């Protein structure tokens, strides 16, 4: 078997080869899938960003139905999937919002929000309703909490 330890040499090519690469847009053109594909992963380290992009690419990324609890402030304010720390805590402590390590943040949270707000204003869309948050959208435009400067 190819998975056996020490079996590094194969005598034949791969049995089943893909004709074309997997595309998550091919069979699912819903608005939810388009939102997931357009989501900007900010406030995370490079490793976590790669993981989240892989999940999006292969249809493994699932949105939250309700907010999760932050491990730092213990409030139910984590609205991004696969994150364990809320945006204000991650910004204040300068740590990755997904793994909690003090790694270099690839896209800072405040710059990511400016980009998403500029996208919404260019498209002529308003941010989500203030009365009832929509958990299927990007939460950066609906947060009313303080952000780091």
Secondary structure, DSSP 8 states (H G I E B T S, - for coil): -TTSTT----SS--SS--SS---TTSS---HHHHHHHH----SSBHHHHHHHHHHHHTT-----SS-EE-TTT--EEE-STT--S-HHHHHHHT--TTT-----BSS-HHHHHHHHHHHHHHHT-----SSS--TTS-GGGT--S----
